[in-house]
Protein backbone atom coordinates (compact mmCIF):
# COMPACT_ATOMS: atom_id res chain seq x y z
CA UNK A 1 0.00 0.00 0.00
CA UNK A 2 1.57 3.29 -1.02
CA UNK A 3 1.87 5.99 1.60
CA UNK A 4 -1.29 8.14 1.48
CA UNK A 5 -1.00 11.83 0.95
CA UNK A 6 -2.25 14.14 3.65
CA UNK A 7 -5.95 14.74 2.91
CA UNK A 8 -5.74 18.37 3.96
CA UNK A 9 -4.22 19.68 0.68
CA UNK A 10 -7.25 18.34 -1.14
CA UNK A 11 -9.38 20.72 0.85
CA UNK A 12 -10.60 18.73 3.84
CA UNK A 13 -11.86 21.89 5.52
CA UNK A 14 -13.27 23.41 2.35
CA UNK A 15 -14.94 20.28 0.95
CA UNK A 16 -18.59 20.20 2.09
CA UNK A 17 -19.78 17.66 -0.50
CA UNK A 18 -18.68 14.28 -1.77
CA UNK A 19 -16.26 13.68 -4.68
CA UNK A 20 -19.04 13.03 -7.21
CA UNK A 21 -22.84 13.21 -7.33
CA UNK A 22 -24.58 9.93 -6.60
CA UNK A 23 -21.50 8.35 -5.00
CA UNK A 24 -22.04 4.62 -4.35
CA UNK A 25 -20.14 3.08 -1.40
CA UNK A 26 -20.13 -0.56 -0.32
CA UNK A 27 -19.98 -0.59 3.51
CA UNK A 28 -18.38 -3.87 4.56
CA UNK A 29 -18.49 -5.02 8.18
CA UNK A 30 -20.82 -6.25 10.91
CA UNK A 31 -24.28 -4.74 10.60
CA UNK A 32 -27.27 -4.78 12.92
CA UNK A 33 -28.70 -6.69 14.69
CA UNK A 34 -25.26 -7.87 15.80
CA UNK A 35 -24.24 -5.80 18.87
CA UNK A 36 -20.81 -4.28 19.36
CA UNK A 37 -18.76 -1.13 18.88
CA UNK A 38 -17.73 -1.86 15.29
CA UNK A 39 -21.38 -2.46 14.35
CA UNK A 40 -22.29 0.88 15.91
CA UNK A 41 -19.69 2.67 13.80
CA UNK A 42 -20.69 0.86 10.60
CA UNK A 43 -24.36 1.75 11.10
CA UNK A 44 -23.66 5.31 12.25
CA UNK A 45 -21.36 6.07 9.32
CA UNK A 46 -23.84 4.52 6.88
CA UNK A 47 -26.65 6.66 8.25
CA UNK A 48 -24.54 9.84 8.07
CA UNK A 49 -23.47 9.16 4.48
CA UNK A 50 -27.07 8.52 3.40
CA UNK A 51 -28.10 11.82 4.98
CA UNK A 52 -25.63 13.48 2.56
CA UNK A 53 -27.09 11.73 -0.48
CA UNK A 54 -24.43 9.02 -0.73
CA UNK A 55 -25.82 5.63 -1.75
CA UNK A 56 -24.62 3.07 0.80
CA UNK A 57 -24.82 -0.63 0.00
CA UNK A 58 -24.50 -2.67 3.21
CA UNK A 59 -22.35 -5.81 3.04
CA UNK A 60 -22.82 -7.75 6.27
CA UNK A 61 -19.89 -9.99 7.19
CA UNK A 62 -22.13 -11.98 9.55
CA UNK A 63 -24.70 -14.62 8.67
CA UNK A 64 -27.56 -13.61 10.93
CA UNK A 65 -29.60 -16.75 10.15
CA UNK A 66 -26.83 -18.91 11.62
CA UNK A 67 -26.63 -16.75 14.74
CA UNK A 68 -30.28 -17.55 15.40
CA UNK A 69 -29.55 -21.30 15.36
CA UNK A 70 -27.81 -21.35 18.73
CA UNK A 71 -24.82 -23.58 19.33
CA UNK A 72 -24.95 -25.29 15.93
CA UNK A 73 -25.05 -21.91 14.21
CA UNK A 74 -22.09 -20.74 16.29
CA UNK A 75 -19.90 -23.55 14.94
CA UNK A 76 -21.18 -23.09 11.38
CA UNK A 77 -20.74 -19.31 11.41
CA UNK A 78 -17.12 -19.20 10.07
CA UNK A 79 -17.95 -21.45 7.10
CA UNK A 80 -21.10 -19.45 6.40
CA UNK A 81 -19.15 -16.20 6.55
CA UNK A 82 -16.47 -17.50 4.17
CA UNK A 83 -19.15 -18.43 1.68
CA UNK A 84 -21.46 -15.43 2.05
CA UNK A 85 -19.18 -12.40 2.56
CA UNK A 86 -17.38 -12.57 -0.82
CA UNK A 87 -20.62 -13.31 -2.65
CA UNK A 88 -22.45 -10.42 -0.97
CA UNK A 89 -19.60 -8.03 -1.76
CA UNK A 90 -19.42 -9.26 -5.37
CA UNK A 91 -23.11 -8.48 -5.85
CA UNK A 92 -23.04 -5.14 -4.02
CA UNK A 93 -19.88 -3.89 -5.76
CA UNK A 94 -21.31 -4.04 -9.27
CA UNK A 95 -21.43 -0.41 -10.41
CA UNK A 96 -20.12 0.86 -7.06
CA UNK A 97 -17.52 3.63 -6.82
CA UNK A 98 -15.70 2.65 -3.64
CA UNK A 99 -15.49 0.01 -0.91
CA UNK A 100 -15.14 0.98 2.74
CA UNK A 101 -14.27 -2.03 4.89
CA UNK A 102 -14.22 -2.12 8.70
CA UNK A 103 -11.63 -4.43 10.26
CA UNK A 104 -10.95 -5.90 13.67
CA UNK A 105 -8.25 -8.36 14.76
CA UNK A 106 -7.70 -11.99 13.75
CA UNK A 107 -10.92 -13.40 12.17
CA UNK A 108 -12.40 -9.90 12.09
CA UNK A 109 -9.50 -9.00 9.80
CA UNK A 110 -9.04 -12.06 7.63
CA UNK A 111 -12.70 -12.64 6.75
CA UNK A 112 -13.41 -9.19 5.22
CA UNK A 113 -9.94 -8.86 3.71
CA UNK A 114 -10.16 -12.19 1.86
CA UNK A 115 -13.43 -10.99 0.34
CA UNK A 116 -11.91 -7.59 -0.49
CA UNK A 117 -8.83 -9.02 -2.24
CA UNK A 118 -10.89 -11.32 -4.45
CA UNK A 119 -13.48 -8.70 -5.42
CA UNK A 120 -10.96 -5.92 -6.01
CA UNK A 121 -8.98 -8.16 -8.33
CA UNK A 122 -11.96 -8.29 -10.67
CA UNK A 123 -13.83 -5.04 -10.02
CA UNK A 124 -10.82 -2.66 -9.83
CA UNK A 125 -12.63 -0.55 -7.22
CA UNK A 126 -10.68 1.64 -4.73
CA UNK A 127 -10.76 0.46 -1.13
CA UNK A 128 -10.63 2.44 2.13
CA UNK A 129 -10.18 0.38 5.31
CA UNK A 130 -10.77 1.37 8.94
CA UNK A 131 -9.08 -0.76 11.57
CA UNK A 132 -10.95 -0.92 14.90
CA UNK A 133 -9.23 -3.87 16.60
CA UNK A 134 -8.19 -3.23 20.18
CA UNK A 135 -5.60 -6.03 20.11
CA UNK A 136 -3.64 -4.55 17.21
CA UNK A 137 -0.22 -4.93 18.81
CA UNK A 138 -0.65 -8.64 19.59
CA UNK A 139 -2.31 -9.32 16.24
CA UNK A 140 0.36 -7.62 14.14
CA UNK A 141 3.18 -9.22 16.13
CA UNK A 142 1.74 -12.67 15.47
CA UNK A 143 0.65 -12.25 11.85
CA UNK A 144 2.78 -9.44 10.36
CA UNK A 145 3.65 -11.12 7.02
CA UNK A 146 0.04 -11.97 6.12
CA UNK A 147 -1.30 -8.62 7.34
CA UNK A 148 1.17 -6.66 5.24
CA UNK A 149 0.42 -8.73 2.13
CA UNK A 150 -3.34 -8.30 2.44
CA UNK A 151 -3.24 -4.60 3.30
CA UNK A 152 -0.72 -3.50 0.70
CA UNK A 153 -3.31 -3.03 -2.12
CA UNK A 154 -5.56 -0.88 0.12
CA UNK A 155 -5.70 2.76 -0.95
CA UNK A 156 -6.08 4.20 2.55
CA UNK A 157 -5.81 2.60 5.97
CA UNK A 158 -7.61 4.61 8.66
CA UNK A 159 -7.41 4.16 12.43
CA UNK A 160 -9.29 6.03 15.17
CA UNK A 161 -6.13 6.56 17.25
CA UNK A 162 -2.44 7.27 16.67
CA UNK A 163 -1.44 4.49 19.08
CA UNK A 164 -3.01 1.94 16.69
CA UNK A 165 -1.62 3.60 13.57
CA UNK A 166 1.90 3.32 15.00
CA UNK A 167 1.55 -0.48 15.07
CA UNK A 168 0.92 -0.59 11.31
CA UNK A 169 3.56 2.05 10.59
CA UNK A 170 6.13 -0.49 11.76
CA UNK A 171 5.05 -2.69 8.83
CA UNK A 172 5.66 0.15 6.39
CA UNK A 173 1.92 0.69 5.99
CA UNK A 174 1.16 4.37 6.46
CA UNK A 175 -2.08 5.19 8.22
CA UNK A 176 -4.33 8.20 8.71
CA UNK A 177 -6.14 8.98 11.96
CA UNK A 178 -9.88 9.31 11.35
CA UNK A 179 -12.11 9.76 14.44
CA UNK A 180 -15.12 7.60 15.09
CA UNK A 181 -18.45 9.36 14.69
CA UNK A 182 -20.57 9.87 17.78
CA UNK A 183 -23.86 7.99 17.41
CA UNK A 184 -26.05 10.54 19.24
CA UNK A 185 -27.24 13.34 16.99
CA UNK A 186 -28.70 15.71 19.57
CA UNK A 187 -28.00 15.48 23.29
CA UNK A 188 -31.04 15.14 25.52
CA UNK A 189 -31.59 17.51 28.38
CA UNK A 190 -29.55 15.79 31.09
CA UNK A 191 -30.40 15.95 34.73
CA UNK A 192 -27.89 18.11 36.55
CA UNK A 193 -27.74 18.20 40.32
CA UNK A 194 -25.15 19.00 42.99
CA UNK A 195 -22.94 16.02 43.80
CA UNK A 196 -21.10 17.29 46.84
CA UNK A 197 -23.69 18.92 49.11
CA UNK A 198 -25.15 17.42 52.27
CA UNK A 199 -28.61 17.34 50.67
CA UNK A 200 -27.58 15.81 47.33
CA UNK A 201 -29.33 12.53 46.44
CA UNK A 202 -27.52 9.27 45.78
CA UNK A 203 -25.24 9.72 42.75
CA UNK A 204 -25.76 7.24 39.90
CA UNK A 205 -22.62 5.81 38.25
CA UNK A 206 -23.10 4.36 34.77
CA UNK A 207 -20.95 1.59 33.21
CA UNK A 208 -21.71 0.24 29.71
CA UNK A 209 -19.52 -2.44 28.20
CA UNK A 210 -19.34 -6.10 27.33
CA UNK A 211 -18.68 -8.32 30.35
CA UNK A 212 -15.40 -9.78 29.12
CA UNK A 213 -11.66 -9.42 29.68
CA UNK A 214 -11.49 -6.26 27.55
CA UNK A 215 -14.31 -4.52 29.42
CA UNK A 216 -12.79 -5.57 32.78
CA UNK A 217 -16.07 -5.53 34.78
CA UNK A 218 -14.45 -7.06 37.88
CA UNK A 219 -12.27 -3.96 38.21
CA UNK A 220 -15.42 -1.83 38.19
CA UNK A 221 -17.06 -3.92 40.90
CA UNK A 222 -13.95 -3.80 43.08
CA UNK A 223 -13.62 -0.02 42.63
CA UNK A 224 -17.30 0.46 43.51
CA UNK A 225 -16.90 -1.58 46.70
CA UNK A 226 -14.01 0.68 47.72
CA UNK A 227 -16.00 3.80 46.83
CA UNK A 228 -18.86 2.71 49.11
CA UNK A 229 -16.52 3.02 52.10
CA UNK A 230 -16.33 6.74 51.37
CA UNK A 231 -19.71 7.41 49.69
CA UNK A 232 -22.09 4.68 50.92
CA UNK A 233 -25.11 6.12 49.11
CA UNK A 234 -23.52 5.87 45.62
CA UNK A 235 -25.30 3.63 43.09
CA UNK A 236 -23.77 1.71 40.19
CA UNK A 237 -25.65 0.55 37.09
CA UNK A 238 -23.72 -1.86 34.85
CA UNK A 239 -25.24 -2.48 31.41
CA UNK A 240 -24.17 -5.26 29.09
CA UNK A 241 -23.79 -9.00 28.70
CA UNK A 242 -20.91 -11.40 28.24
CA UNK A 243 -18.98 -14.36 29.66
CA UNK A 244 -17.97 -12.57 32.89
CA UNK A 245 -21.42 -11.35 33.87
CA UNK A 246 -22.03 -14.17 36.36
CA UNK A 247 -18.55 -13.68 37.81
CA UNK A 248 -19.20 -9.95 38.27
CA UNK A 249 -22.54 -10.65 39.95
CA UNK A 250 -20.90 -13.15 42.30
CA UNK A 251 -18.12 -10.71 43.19
CA UNK A 252 -20.64 -7.95 43.92
CA UNK A 253 -22.54 -10.28 46.26
CA UNK A 254 -19.32 -11.36 47.96
CA UNK A 255 -18.23 -7.74 48.56
CA UNK A 256 -21.70 -6.61 49.63
CA UNK A 257 -21.80 -4.08 46.79
CA UNK A 258 -25.40 -3.42 45.62
CA UNK A 259 -24.57 -3.26 41.90
CA UNK A 260 -27.58 -2.95 39.57
CA UNK A 261 -27.13 -5.12 36.47
CA UNK A 262 -29.13 -3.90 33.49
CA UNK A 263 -28.44 -6.58 30.85
CA UNK A 264 -28.25 -5.80 27.14
CA UNK A 265 -30.54 -2.99 26.00
CA UNK A 266 -31.03 -1.12 22.73
CA UNK A 267 -29.30 2.15 21.91
CA UNK A 268 -32.61 4.02 22.02
CA UNK A 269 -33.20 2.73 25.54
CA UNK A 270 -29.74 3.97 26.52
CA UNK A 271 -30.49 7.63 25.82
CA UNK A 272 -32.74 8.27 28.83
CA UNK A 273 -30.27 6.36 31.02
CA UNK A 274 -27.45 8.66 29.95
CA UNK A 275 -29.78 11.55 30.75
CA UNK A 276 -30.33 10.57 34.39
CA UNK A 277 -26.81 9.35 35.24
CA UNK A 278 -24.41 11.53 37.22
CA UNK A 279 -21.06 10.03 36.19
CA UNK A 280 -19.84 7.68 33.46
CA UNK A 281 -17.10 5.18 34.33
CA UNK A 282 -15.01 3.00 32.00
CA UNK A 283 -12.84 0.26 33.52
CA UNK A 284 -11.58 -1.22 30.23
CA UNK A 285 -8.38 -3.19 29.97
CA UNK A 286 -8.34 -2.77 26.16
CA UNK A 287 -10.01 0.01 24.16
CA UNK A 288 -9.35 2.30 21.22
CA UNK A 289 -12.12 4.87 20.88
CA UNK A 290 -15.19 3.45 22.63
CA UNK A 291 -18.58 4.66 21.42
CA UNK A 292 -19.85 4.85 24.98
CA UNK A 293 -17.23 7.49 25.91
CA UNK A 294 -18.22 9.52 22.85
CA UNK A 295 -21.89 9.28 23.76
CA UNK A 296 -21.29 10.13 27.41
CA UNK A 297 -19.18 13.12 26.34
CA UNK A 298 -21.77 14.59 24.01
CA UNK A 299 -24.40 14.07 26.72
CA UNK A 300 -22.21 16.13 29.05
CA UNK A 301 -21.57 13.38 31.59
CA UNK A 302 -18.45 13.72 33.74
CA UNK A 303 -16.15 10.81 32.85
CA UNK A 304 -13.70 8.65 34.77
CA UNK A 305 -11.85 6.08 32.65
CA UNK A 306 -8.81 3.83 32.64
CA UNK A 307 -5.96 5.21 30.53
CA UNK A 308 -5.71 2.36 28.03
CA UNK A 309 -5.16 2.22 24.25
CA UNK A 310 -6.54 5.26 22.46
CA UNK A 311 -8.56 6.58 25.40
CA UNK A 312 -5.95 9.23 26.42
CA UNK A 313 -6.14 10.56 22.84
CA UNK A 314 -9.92 11.02 22.88
CA UNK A 315 -10.31 12.45 26.39
CA UNK A 316 -7.74 14.40 28.36
CA UNK A 317 -6.90 13.84 32.01
CA UNK A 318 -7.92 16.74 34.22
CA UNK A 319 -9.54 18.62 31.32
CA UNK A 320 -12.60 16.71 30.06
CA UNK A 321 -12.19 13.50 32.09
CA UNK A 322 -10.21 11.95 34.91
CA UNK A 323 -8.00 9.03 33.89
CA UNK A 324 -6.82 6.25 36.19
CA UNK A 325 -4.08 3.66 35.67
CA UNK A 326 -5.36 0.39 34.19
CA UNK A 327 -6.28 -2.47 36.54
CA UNK A 328 -5.98 -0.32 39.69
CA UNK A 329 -9.24 -0.45 41.65
CA UNK A 330 -8.05 1.94 44.36
CA UNK A 331 -7.00 4.60 41.84
CA UNK A 332 -10.29 4.24 39.93
CA UNK A 333 -12.31 4.57 43.14
CA UNK A 334 -10.26 7.62 44.16
CA UNK A 335 -10.90 9.35 40.82
CA UNK A 336 -14.64 8.65 41.06
CA UNK A 337 -14.73 9.98 44.60
CA UNK A 338 -12.91 13.12 43.49
CA UNK A 339 -15.57 13.90 40.88
CA UNK A 340 -18.39 13.25 43.34
CA UNK A 341 -16.87 15.28 46.20
CA UNK A 342 -14.67 18.06 44.80
CA UNK A 343 -16.72 21.28 44.43
CA UNK A 344 -17.25 22.33 40.82
CA UNK A 345 -15.20 19.51 39.27
CA UNK A 346 -18.15 17.55 37.86
CA UNK A 347 -19.54 20.66 36.15
CA UNK A 348 -16.16 21.62 34.66
CA UNK A 349 -15.62 18.11 33.30
CA UNK A 350 -19.16 18.02 31.93
CA UNK A 351 -18.80 21.27 29.99
CA UNK A 352 -15.36 20.34 28.67
CA UNK A 353 -16.58 16.88 27.64
CA UNK A 354 -19.33 18.35 25.46
CA UNK A 355 -16.88 20.74 23.85
CA UNK A 356 -14.39 17.92 23.20
CA UNK A 357 -17.12 15.72 21.70
CA UNK A 358 -17.70 18.18 18.86
CA UNK A 359 -14.64 16.86 17.02
CA UNK A 360 -16.34 13.46 16.77
CA UNK A 361 -19.59 14.76 15.27
CA UNK A 362 -20.48 14.23 11.63
CA UNK A 363 -19.92 17.87 10.59
CA UNK A 364 -16.34 17.56 11.90
CA UNK A 365 -15.58 14.11 10.45
CA UNK A 366 -17.39 14.55 7.11
CA UNK A 367 -14.79 16.76 5.35
CA UNK A 368 -11.95 14.50 6.46
CA UNK A 369 -13.65 11.39 5.10
CA UNK A 370 -14.75 13.17 1.91
CA UNK A 371 -11.13 14.14 1.24
CA UNK A 372 -9.95 10.54 1.70
CA UNK A 373 -12.70 9.19 -0.56
CA UNK A 374 -11.81 11.79 -3.19
CA UNK A 375 -8.13 10.91 -3.17
CA UNK A 376 -8.89 7.17 -3.37
CA UNK A 377 -11.10 7.74 -6.41
CA UNK A 378 -8.54 9.95 -8.15
CA UNK A 379 -5.74 7.49 -7.41
CA UNK A 380 -7.83 4.67 -8.90
CA UNK A 381 -8.47 6.76 -12.01
CA UNK A 382 -4.76 7.48 -12.37
CA UNK A 383 -5.12 11.22 -11.78
Secondary structure, 3 states (H helix, E strand, C coil): CCCCCCHHHHCCCCCCCCCCCCCEEEEEECCCCCCCHHHHHHHHHHHHHHHCCCEEEEEECCCHHHHCCCHHHHHHHHHHHHHHHHHHHHHHCCCCCEEEEEECCCHHHHHHHHHHHHHHHHHCCEEEEEECCCCHHHHHHHHHHHHHHHHCCCCEEEECCHHHHHHHHCCCCCCEECCCCCCCCCCCCCCCCCCCCCCCCCCEEEEECCCCCCCCHHHHHHHHHHHHHHCCCCEEEEECCCCCHHHHHHHHHHHCCCCEEEECCCHHHHHHHHHHCCEEEECCCCCCCCHHHHHHHHCCCEEEEECCCCHHHHCCECCCEEEECCCCHHHHHHHHHHHHHCCCHHHHHHHHHHHHHHHHCHHHHHHHHHHHHHHHHHHHCCC
